[in-house]
Amino acid sequence: MSIQIIPYEKKYLDDIRYINVAVSTHPDKPLEEKILCQHLYIDYYAFNCPENCFVALDADKDLIAGYIICETDHRRFKKHLLEEYMTEAIALHPDFEQIIRDEIVPYEKWNDEYDAHMHMDVRPEYQHMGIGTMLIQRLFRHLREKGCKGVMLLVSKKNEGANRFYQKNGMDIIDATECNVRGKKL
């Protein structure tokens, strides 16, 4: 297996959307929820900040094994969700307004110290092979080069494996609500 961490390109969009659903704790969720998740965790980043996105390519199989996506401007993310996407999300389902707000609020008080936030997934059959570590370390280097102060993300408290992974990669718990807010100073 020959894994290469390469910059994201539009041709990989369907691959990372597929991976996002494949690793979901509820892959059979209703279509409306899948659309919301695709927007919150994939499409926003792919369309608005692709320069901060990377994929893990299995060159032997010409297959995307995982991805890491990042926004370096939480205020832009917040503005997009509240002003551009909220109406569409509510049209999908009225409960989505609160989900979007829950996606914004935990980051708010940490913006000055951790100016970037990220999301990542690795195909189940490629997990526990070091690919996640390769992706996150590549993103950390990229963010340092851009002059970012820190990076954060939300992790479900129930996802023990993900919490161990992020802790191992230097992302400490900086806040805890329903989810752990994990961050790393760069």
N, CA, C and O of each residue as an XYZ file, in Angstrom:
744
protein
N       0.846     -1.180      0.000
C       0.000      0.000      0.000
C       0.893      1.245      0.000
O       1.806      1.382      0.815
N       0.603      2.129     -0.925
C       1.363      3.363     -1.060
C       0.417      4.550     -0.841
O      -0.327      4.934     -1.743
N       0.454      5.128      0.371
C      -0.431      6.245      0.711
C       0.316      7.558      0.499
O       1.442      7.742      0.963
N      -0.343      8.460     -0.213
C       0.195      9.792     -0.446
C      -0.822     10.804      0.076
O      -2.018     10.675     -0.184
N      -0.352     11.798      0.804
C      -1.218     12.891      1.247
C      -1.060     14.006      0.221
O       0.020     14.575      0.061
N      -2.149     14.305     -0.465
C      -2.104     15.277     -1.561
C      -3.195     16.331     -1.365
O      -4.166     16.098     -0.647
N      -3.031     17.488     -2.006
C      -4.081     18.507     -1.906
C      -5.397     18.018     -2.502
O      -5.416     17.270     -3.479
N      -6.473     18.450     -1.903
C      -7.810     18.152     -2.391
C      -8.020     18.796     -3.765
O      -7.552     19.905     -4.023
N      -8.728     18.086     -4.634
C      -9.181     18.619     -5.918
C     -10.665     18.282     -6.051
O     -11.144     17.327     -5.440
N     -11.387     19.062     -6.844
C     -12.831     18.858     -7.011
C     -13.179     17.439     -7.441
O     -14.252     16.937     -7.109
N     -12.293     16.801     -8.166
C     -12.591     15.443     -8.633
C     -12.728     14.443     -7.479
O     -13.221     13.335     -7.688
N     -12.304     14.813     -6.275
C     -12.394     13.930     -5.111
C     -13.649     14.165     -4.276
O     -13.843     13.493     -3.264
N     -14.501     15.102     -4.676
C     -15.659     15.454     -3.865
C     -16.565     14.257     -3.580
O     -16.942     14.038     -2.429
N     -16.914     13.489     -4.587
C     -17.791     12.329     -4.350
C     -17.130     11.302     -3.441
O     -17.807     10.646     -2.650
N     -15.809     11.160     -3.549
C     -15.090     10.221     -2.681
C     -15.197     10.637     -1.220
O     -15.488      9.807     -0.360
N     -14.965     11.909     -0.934
C     -15.005     12.304      0.473
C     -16.437     12.333      1.003
O     -16.666     12.090      2.187
N     -17.399     12.630      0.129
C     -18.800     12.514      0.563
C     -19.119     11.063      0.935
O     -19.759     10.806      1.955
N     -18.674     10.128      0.114
C     -18.905      8.703      0.382
C     -18.282      8.305      1.728
O     -18.923      7.637      2.540
N     -17.042      8.715      1.953
C     -16.355      8.361      3.190
C     -17.102      8.928      4.394
O     -17.240      8.252      5.413
N     -17.582     10.157      4.284
C     -18.316     10.791      5.370
C     -19.521      9.958      5.777
O     -19.782      9.787      6.968
N     -20.254      9.440      4.805
C     -21.416      8.597      5.106
C     -20.956      7.229      5.623
O     -21.556      6.684      6.550
N     -19.907      6.679      5.035
C     -19.442      5.335      5.411
C     -18.991      5.258      6.862
O     -19.133      4.210      7.492
N     -18.454      6.335      7.403
C     -17.978      6.292      8.788
C     -19.006      6.827      9.778
O     -18.766      6.822     10.986
N     -20.133      7.282      9.282
C     -21.181      7.818     10.143
C     -21.647      6.749     11.125
O     -21.694      5.563     10.800
N     -21.989      7.190     12.329
C     -22.525      6.247     13.314
C     -23.918      5.791     12.907
O     -24.414      4.775     13.393
N     -24.552      6.557     12.003
C     -25.876      6.212     11.500
C     -25.889      6.347      9.972
O     -26.510      7.274      9.452
N     -25.215      5.441      9.237
C     -25.146      5.576      7.785
C     -26.492      5.467      7.075
O     -26.614      5.879      5.921
N     -27.503      4.918      7.745
C     -28.830      4.794      7.131
C     -29.765      5.931      7.529
O     -30.984      5.801      7.416
N     -29.204      7.036      7.991
C     -30.036      8.172      8.391
C     -30.840      8.691      7.206
O     -30.475      8.441      6.057
N     -31.926      9.406      7.468
C     -32.766      9.925      6.378
C     -31.974     10.848      5.445
O     -30.988     11.466      5.846
N     -32.424     10.922      4.211
C     -31.746     11.726      3.188
C     -31.543     13.167      3.649
O     -30.484     13.743      3.397
N     -32.524     13.758      4.314
C     -32.398     15.144      4.767
C     -31.205     15.311      5.710
O     -30.479     16.301      5.621
N     -31.004     14.359      6.602
C     -29.866     14.418      7.520
C     -28.558     14.244      6.770
O     -27.572     14.907      7.089
N     -28.532     13.362      5.776
C     -27.314     13.181      4.977
C     -26.963     14.473      4.244
O     -25.793     14.850      4.173
N     -27.971     15.152      3.700
C     -27.729     16.413      2.996
C     -27.159     17.447      3.962
O     -26.199     18.143      3.629
N     -27.740     17.552      5.151
C     -27.230     18.484      6.151
C     -25.784     18.156      6.507
O     -24.936     19.048      6.535
N     -25.497     16.895      6.776
C     -24.133     16.481      7.139
C     -23.148     16.747      6.006
O     -22.024     17.187      6.246
N     -23.567     16.481      4.783
C     -22.677     16.745      3.649
C     -22.321     18.220      3.589
O     -21.175     18.582      3.323
N     -23.304     19.063      3.837
C     -23.026     20.497      3.788
C     -22.143     20.922      4.954
O     -21.157     21.630      4.753
N     -22.480     20.502      6.169
C     -21.733     20.924      7.353
C     -20.309     20.381      7.382
O     -19.387     21.070      7.819
N     -20.129     19.151      6.918
C     -18.833     18.501      7.109
C     -18.031     18.276      5.839
O     -16.885     17.834      5.918
N     -18.585     18.559      4.686
C     -17.851     18.351      3.441
C     -17.946     19.566      2.532
O     -16.948     20.244      2.285
N     -19.141     19.839      2.037
C     -19.304     20.812      0.956
C     -18.843     22.212      1.319
O     -18.226     22.886      0.494
N     -19.126     22.666      2.528
C     -18.685     24.008      2.892
C     -17.179     24.147      2.656
O     -16.737     25.103      2.019
N     -16.411     23.219      3.154
C     -14.953     23.282      3.074
C     -14.469     23.098      1.629
O     -13.595     23.828      1.160
N     -15.043     22.121      0.937
C     -14.617     21.824     -0.429
C     -14.840     23.007     -1.365
O     -14.058     23.220     -2.292
N     -15.895     23.772     -1.130
C     -16.206     24.889     -2.013
C     -15.643     26.222     -1.531
O     -15.368     27.098     -2.351
N     -15.466     26.399     -0.220
C     -15.075     27.699      0.320
C     -13.625     27.805      0.769
O     -13.093     28.911      0.858
N     -12.985     26.704      1.047
C     -11.592     26.771      1.484
C     -10.836     25.494      1.064
O     -10.222     24.835      1.903
N     -10.882     25.150     -0.228
C     -10.231     23.919     -0.686
C      -8.716     23.912     -0.479
O      -8.097     22.849     -0.438
N      -8.126     25.094     -0.350
C      -6.680     25.170     -0.123
C      -6.277     24.600      1.233
O      -5.095     24.357      1.475
N      -7.247     24.386      2.115
C      -6.985     23.833      3.448
C      -7.457     22.387      3.568
O      -7.657     21.886      4.674
N      -7.632     21.722      2.436
C      -8.152     20.356      2.427
C      -7.147     19.412      1.772
O      -6.499     19.756      0.783
N      -7.032     18.220      2.343
C      -6.101     17.213      1.829
C      -6.788     15.854      1.804
O      -7.721     15.603      2.567
N      -6.319     14.987      0.924
C      -6.831     13.622      0.856
C      -5.672     12.645      0.960
O      -4.534     12.964      0.617
N      -5.986     11.444      1.443
C      -5.023     10.345      1.489
C      -5.344      9.448      0.299
O      -6.404      8.825      0.246
N      -4.433      9.392     -0.637
C      -4.614      8.600     -1.845
C      -3.859      7.289     -1.722
O      -2.651      7.286     -1.487
N      -4.572      6.161     -1.881
C      -3.921      4.857     -1.996
C      -3.548      4.733     -3.467
O      -4.381      4.376     -4.300
N      -2.300      5.029     -3.777
C      -1.852      5.075     -5.172
C      -1.928      3.713     -5.842
O      -2.125      3.633     -7.054
N      -1.775      2.639     -5.070
C      -1.851      1.293     -5.648
C      -3.249      0.988     -6.188
O      -3.389      0.292     -7.193
N      -4.271      1.504     -5.529
C      -5.657      1.226     -5.923
C      -6.338      2.431     -6.564
O      -7.490      2.341     -6.991
N      -5.622      3.572     -6.635
C      -6.204      4.823     -7.117
C      -7.516      5.093     -6.383
O      -8.557      5.317     -7.000
N      -7.440      5.066     -5.040
C      -8.613      5.177     -4.184
C      -8.323      6.174     -3.065
O      -7.241      6.165     -2.478
N      -9.297      7.032     -2.777
C      -9.155      7.963     -1.663
C      -9.479      7.202     -0.380
O     -10.580      6.678     -0.213
N      -8.498      7.154      0.523
C      -8.643      6.405      1.768
C      -9.147      7.270      2.911
O      -9.684      6.751      3.890
N      -8.980      8.582      2.799
C      -9.414      9.476      3.859
C      -9.241     10.917      3.441
O      -8.718     11.210      2.365
N      -9.687     11.816      4.304
C      -9.582     13.239      4.012
C      -9.491     14.038      5.307
O      -9.880     13.565      6.374
N      -8.977     15.243      5.193
C      -8.988     16.206      6.283
C      -9.311     17.556      5.662
O      -8.703     17.956      4.669
N     -10.268     18.249      6.252
C     -10.715     19.524      5.710
C     -10.728     20.545      6.833
O     -10.958     20.204      7.994
N     -10.479     21.808      6.476
C     -10.264     22.805      7.512
C     -10.697     24.183      7.044
O     -10.594     24.516      5.864
N     -11.177     24.969      7.976
C     -11.478     26.384      7.761
C     -10.594     27.187      8.703
O     -10.516     26.884      9.894
N      -9.937     28.197      8.185
C      -9.053     29.017      9.009
C      -9.731     30.305      9.472
O      -9.109     31.128     10.144
N     -10.997     30.481      9.115
C     -11.728     31.693      9.485
C     -13.123     31.293      9.981
O     -14.062     31.179      9.193
N     -13.243     31.084     11.287
C     -14.523     30.646     11.842
C     -15.629     31.674     11.603
O     -16.796     31.313     11.450
N     -15.260     32.945     11.572
C     -16.273     33.974     11.338
C     -16.905     33.818      9.954
O     -18.108     34.023      9.794
N     -16.107     33.459      8.966
C     -16.639     33.224      7.611
C     -17.565     32.000      7.623
O     -18.632     32.017      7.009
N     -17.148     30.941      8.324
C     -17.961     29.731      8.466
C     -19.307     30.079      9.112
O     -20.357     29.677      8.612
N     -19.277     30.818     10.210
C     -20.479     31.212     10.928
C     -21.394     32.045     10.023
O     -22.597     31.794      9.950
N     -20.826     33.017      9.350
C     -21.612     33.882      8.461
C     -22.294     33.052      7.377
O     -23.471     33.255      7.080
N     -21.555     32.127      6.792
C     -22.126     31.276      5.749
C     -23.307     30.465      6.286
O     -24.376     30.427      5.678
N     -23.097     29.822      7.430
C     -24.167     28.981      7.969
C     -25.408     29.792      8.333
O     -26.528     29.393      8.014
N     -25.213     30.911      8.990
C     -26.353     31.689      9.458
C     -27.037     32.494      8.351
O     -28.262     32.611      8.335
N     -26.250     33.045      7.431
C     -26.837     33.935      6.424
C     -27.136     33.250      5.093
O     -28.055     33.656      4.382
N     -26.372     32.221      4.752
C     -26.545     31.619      3.439
C     -27.193     30.231      3.475
O     -27.937     29.869      2.564
N     -26.913     29.462      4.521
C     -27.373     28.078      4.527
C     -28.580     27.821      5.434
O     -29.314     26.857      5.218
N     -28.790     28.650      6.421
C     -29.826     28.383      7.418
C     -31.203     28.168      6.793
O     -31.901     27.226      7.168
N     -31.606     29.009      5.858
C     -32.934     28.874      5.236
C     -33.084     27.521      4.551
O     -34.115     26.861      4.681
N     -32.049     27.114      3.822
C     -32.082     25.815      3.140
C     -32.152     24.671      4.150
O     -32.887     23.704      3.948
N     -31.402     24.781      5.216
C     -31.384     23.731      6.239
C     -32.753     23.599      6.913
O     -33.240     22.487      7.118
N     -33.366     24.720      7.254
C     -34.687     24.685      7.890
C     -35.722     24.108      6.940
O     -36.643     23.412      7.368
N     -35.572     24.395      5.647
C     -36.504     23.828      4.654
C     -36.379     22.303      4.608
O     -37.362     21.609      4.349
N     -35.178     21.780      4.857
C     -34.999     20.330      4.910
C     -35.722     19.749      6.125
O     -36.400     18.725      6.036
N     -35.557     20.435      7.270
C     -36.216     19.988      8.505
C     -36.099     21.115      9.537
O     -35.010     21.659      9.719
N     -37.180     21.472     10.206
C     -37.132     22.581     11.174
C     -36.119     22.381     12.307
O     -35.563     23.357     12.810
N     -35.875     21.153     12.707
C     -34.914     20.882     13.792
C     -33.473     21.225     13.411
O     -32.614     21.333     14.286
N     -33.199     21.397     12.118
C     -31.828     21.634     11.674
C     -31.302     23.005     12.090
O     -30.091     23.222     12.119
N     -32.206     23.932     12.412
C     -31.735     25.240     12.887
C     -30.886     25.066     14.143
O     -29.816     25.663     14.264
N     -31.367     24.249     15.072
C     -30.616     24.051     16.317
C     -29.319     23.288     16.055
O     -28.300     23.573     16.684
N     -29.343     22.338     15.151
C     -28.118     21.579     14.825
C     -27.051     22.525     14.295
O     -25.883     22.415     14.668
N     -27.443     23.450     13.431
C     -26.476     24.406     12.889
C     -25.941     25.302     14.002
O     -24.737     25.547     14.075
N     -26.807     25.780     14.848
C     -26.338     26.627     15.955
C     -25.385     25.842     16.875
O     -24.398     26.387     17.371
N     -25.694     24.563     17.091
C     -24.816     23.718     17.908
C     -23.461     23.501     17.253
O     -22.482     23.191     17.932
N     -23.401     23.661     15.948
C     -22.143     23.504     15.217
C     -21.286     24.773     15.315
O     -20.080     24.720     15.077
N     -21.885     25.886     15.656
C     -21.181     27.166     15.719
C     -20.748     27.515     17.139
O     -19.594     27.877     17.370
N     -21.669     27.406     18.082
C     -21.475     27.924     19.430
C     -20.233     27.379     20.144
O     -19.504     28.171     20.742
N     -19.954     26.072     20.114
C     -18.801     25.579     20.884
C     -17.467     26.205     20.477
O     -16.547     26.276     21.292
N     -17.353     26.655     19.240
C     -16.106     27.253     18.766
C     -15.953     28.717     19.174
O     -14.833     29.220     19.271
N     -17.057     29.396     19.410
C     -17.070     30.848     19.573
C     -16.032     31.371     20.565
O     -15.249     32.259     20.227
N     -16.018     30.838     21.771
C     -15.142     31.417     22.786
C     -13.666     31.061     22.587
O     -12.801     31.582     23.291
N     -13.382     30.178     21.634
C     -12.000     29.743     21.428
C     -11.373     30.324     20.160
O     -10.214     30.032     19.862
N     -12.117     31.140     19.408
C     -11.648     31.665     18.125
C     -10.318     32.401     18.192
O      -9.505     32.290     17.274
N     -10.086     33.146     19.260
C      -8.852     33.925     19.329
C      -7.622     33.055     19.520
O      -6.545     33.385     19.024
N      -7.771     31.948     20.235
C      -6.631     31.060     20.480
C      -6.476     29.973     19.415
O      -5.362     29.564     19.087
N      -7.599     29.516     18.887
C      -7.623     28.431     17.906
C      -8.411     28.949     16.701
O      -9.628     28.776     16.629
N      -7.720     29.576     15.767
C      -8.414     30.253     14.671
C      -8.897     29.317     13.571
O      -9.701     29.726     12.733
N      -8.433     28.087     13.551
C      -8.859     27.115     12.537
C      -9.691     26.016     13.190
O      -9.506     25.702     14.366
N     -10.604     25.438     12.424
C     -11.296     24.232     12.890
C     -11.313     23.220     11.753
O     -11.269     23.591     10.580
N     -11.376     21.964     12.101
C     -11.182     20.897     11.127
C     -12.184     19.765     11.298
O     -12.902     19.667     12.293
N     -12.195     18.914     10.275
C     -12.996     17.689     10.288
C     -12.213     16.661      9.465
O     -11.590     17.014      8.464
N     -12.242     15.418      9.876
C     -11.556     14.380      9.099
C     -12.239     13.038      9.257
O     -12.914     12.771     10.251
N     -12.042     12.188      8.236
C     -12.537     10.817      8.271
C     -11.603      9.937      7.458
O     -10.965     10.394      6.510
N     -11.531      8.674      7.840
C     -10.764      7.669      7.108
C     -11.689      6.483      6.873
O     -12.414      6.063      7.774
N     -11.661      5.948      5.662
C     -12.487      4.770      5.349
C     -12.266      3.691      6.411
O     -11.140      3.491      6.869
N     -13.325      3.004      6.800
C     -13.174      1.985      7.841
C     -12.078      0.958      7.543
O     -11.332      0.580      8.446
N     -11.972      0.512      6.320
C     -10.969     -0.507      5.993
C      -9.536      0.026      6.001
O      -8.590     -0.755      5.899
N      -9.364      1.343      6.121
C      -8.030      1.948      6.172
C      -7.698      2.491      7.562
O      -6.626      3.064      7.759
N      -8.595      2.320      8.515
C      -8.330      2.827      9.856
C      -7.300      1.958     10.566
O      -7.137      0.777     10.260
N      -6.614      2.570     11.516
C      -5.579      1.915     12.337
C      -4.352      1.535     11.508
O      -3.674      0.551     11.805
N      -4.072      2.327     10.461
C      -2.888      2.108      9.622
C      -1.981      3.341      9.594
O      -1.021      3.389      8.824
N      -2.282      4.333     10.429
C      -1.458      5.539     10.470
C      -1.878      6.626      9.482
O      -1.236      7.674      9.413
N      -2.930      6.395      8.725
C      -3.356      7.363      7.710
C      -3.909      8.630      8.361
O      -3.621      9.735      7.900
N      -4.688      8.485      9.410
C      -5.215      9.649     10.116
C      -4.094     10.524     10.652
O      -4.160     11.751     10.564
N      -3.070      9.897     11.205
C      -1.920     10.653     11.714
C      -1.202     11.367     10.576
O      -0.794     12.518     10.733
N      -1.044     10.709      9.443
C      -0.419     11.364      8.281
C      -1.237     12.586      7.861
O      -0.672     13.646      7.588
N      -2.553     12.444      7.808
C      -3.416     13.554      7.400
C      -3.328     14.723      8.388
O      -3.162     15.874      7.984
N      -3.441     14.418      9.675
C      -3.477     15.499     10.662
C      -2.130     16.209     10.760
O      -2.079     17.426     10.942
N      -1.047     15.458     10.641
C       0.274     16.091     10.686
C       0.490     16.982      9.463
O       1.105     18.043      9.572
N      -0.012     16.559      8.301
C       0.087     17.398      7.094
C      -0.704     18.688      7.279
O      -0.240     19.764      6.901
N      -1.895     18.580      7.859
C      -2.689     19.781      8.101
C      -1.985     20.699      9.099
O      -1.944     21.911      8.886
N      -1.439     20.159     10.165
C      -0.730     20.997     11.146
C       0.393     21.784     10.464
O       0.534     22.984     10.700
N       1.189     21.122      9.622
C       2.274     21.826      8.906
C       1.708     22.944      8.036
O       2.224     24.062      8.032
N       0.650     22.634      7.305
C       0.011     23.613      6.422
C      -0.471     24.830      7.221
O      -0.249     25.970      6.814
N      -1.123     24.586      8.346
C      -1.652     25.681      9.153
C      -0.536     26.525      9.761
O      -0.664     27.746      9.857
N       0.555     25.885     10.171
C       1.705     26.649     10.683
C       2.262     27.559      9.587
O       2.574     28.724      9.834
N       2.382     27.011      8.367
C       2.879     27.803      7.236
C       1.978     29.002      6.966
O       2.460     30.054      6.549
N       0.684     28.856      7.198
C      -0.277     29.952      6.984
C      -0.295     30.943      8.155
O      -0.909     32.006      8.060
N       0.364     30.601      9.235
C       0.407     31.490     10.392
C      -0.757     31.335     11.351
O      -1.020     32.233     12.151
N      -1.456     30.217     11.286
C      -2.553     29.976     12.219
C      -2.012     29.766     13.629
O      -0.918     29.233     13.814
N      -2.791     30.191     14.613
C      -2.391     30.061     16.010
C      -2.720     28.699     16.592
O      -2.004     28.185     17.452
N      -3.825     28.115     16.106
C      -4.247     26.834     16.645
C      -5.387     26.263     15.831
O      -5.971     26.942     14.987
N      -5.697     24.993     16.097
C      -6.775     24.308     15.389
C      -7.615     23.552     16.411
O      -7.091     23.050     17.405
N      -8.921     23.473     16.163
C      -9.833     22.795     17.082
C     -10.871     22.008     16.306
O     -11.033     22.185     15.098
N     -11.571     21.134     17.016
C     -12.680     20.387     16.452
C     -13.569     19.876     17.563
O     -13.180     19.859     18.731
N     -14.780     19.455     17.187
C     -15.720     18.840     18.124
C     -15.629     17.330     17.978
O     -15.546     16.811     16.865
N     -15.644     16.622     19.110
C     -15.620     15.167     19.098
C     -16.648     14.670     20.109
O     -16.658     15.098     21.263
N     -17.497     13.776     19.670
C     -18.468     13.197     20.586
C     -17.756     12.544     21.765
O     -16.760     11.843     21.589
N     -18.264     12.777     22.947
C     -17.682     12.147     24.137
C     -17.782     10.626     24.054
O     -16.954      9.914     24.624
N     -18.789     10.134     23.350
C     -18.998      8.692     23.219
C     -17.993      8.034     22.278
O     -17.796      6.820     22.335
N     -17.355      8.824     21.411
C     -16.423      8.266     20.438
C     -15.033      8.142     21.070
O     -14.156      8.980     20.858
N     -14.864      7.083     21.842
C     -13.625      6.887     22.598
C     -12.413      6.741     21.686
O     -11.338      7.256     21.994
N     -12.582      6.037     20.555
C     -11.467      5.850     19.634
C     -10.991      7.169     19.052
O      -9.788      7.418     18.975
N     -11.918      8.006     18.646
C     -11.540      9.319     18.097
C     -10.892     10.178     19.171
O      -9.911     10.870     18.896
N     -11.420     10.147     20.381
C     -10.818     10.939     21.454
C      -9.389     10.491     21.745
O      -8.514     11.326     21.974
N      -9.147      9.189     21.737
C      -7.778      8.691     21.933
C      -6.871      9.149     20.794
O      -5.736      9.567     21.026
N      -7.381      9.067     19.548
C      -6.600      9.470     18.383
C      -6.190     10.942     18.479
O      -5.019     11.276     18.297
N      -7.148     11.815     18.764
C      -6.828     13.239     18.821
C      -5.913     13.563     19.993
O      -5.034     14.417     19.872
N      -6.105     12.896     21.124
C      -5.209     13.096     22.264
C      -3.787     12.685     21.886
O      -2.829     13.398     22.184
N      -3.656     11.543     21.236
C      -2.340     11.058     20.797
C      -1.660     12.063     19.859
O      -0.433     12.160     19.834
N      -2.448     12.797     19.102
C      -1.912     13.767     18.156
C      -1.873     15.191     18.718
O      -1.803     16.161     17.963
N      -1.919     15.306     20.041
C      -1.694     16.586     20.696
C      -2.888     17.506     20.776
O      -2.738     18.687     21.088
N      -4.072     16.990     20.501
C      -5.280     17.817     20.585
C      -5.963     17.548     21.921
O      -6.676     16.559     22.087
N      -5.727     18.449     22.864
C      -6.257     18.305     24.221
C      -7.695     18.798     24.308
O      -8.147     19.575     23.468
N      -8.398     18.346     25.314
C      -9.747     18.863     25.576
C      -9.590     20.279     26.130
O      -8.939     20.490     27.153
N     -10.201     21.250     25.432
C     -10.154     22.636     25.889
C     -11.506     23.082     26.442
O     -11.601     24.107     27.118
N     -12.541     22.313     26.155
C     -13.884     22.618     26.651
C     -14.726     21.356     26.480
O     -14.446     20.525     25.616
N     -15.736     21.226     27.292
C     -16.612     20.065     27.168
C     -18.047     20.504     27.428
O     -18.371     21.063     28.475
N     -18.878     20.236     26.457
C     -20.318     20.443     26.597
C     -20.926     19.077     26.311
O     -20.592     18.102     26.984
N     -21.822     18.990     25.311
C     -22.283     17.667     24.903
C     -21.162     16.924     24.172
O     -21.125     15.694     24.136
N     -20.264     17.697     23.601
C     -19.096     17.142     22.902
C     -17.829     17.692     23.544
O     -17.859     18.684     24.272
N     -16.721     17.028     23.258
C     -15.430     17.586     23.653
C     -14.987     18.547     22.559
O     -15.025     18.220     21.373
N     -14.571     19.731     22.974
C     -13.888     20.638     22.056
C     -12.416     20.370     22.284
O     -11.894     20.582     23.379
N     -11.746     19.897     21.232
C     -10.322     19.583     21.339
C      -9.536     20.600     20.535
O      -9.983     21.043     19.476
N      -8.369     20.970     21.034
C      -7.567     21.958     20.332
C      -6.085     21.690     20.460
O      -5.623     21.017     21.380
N      -5.354     22.243     19.501
C      -3.899     22.171     19.515
C      -3.361     23.532     19.127
O      -3.738     24.086     18.095
N      -2.485     24.069     19.950
C      -1.779     25.320     19.615
C      -0.710     24.972     18.582
O      -0.038     23.945     18.677
N      -0.574     25.840     17.611
C       0.413     25.597     16.560
C       1.611     26.495     16.751
O       2.556     26.440     15.964
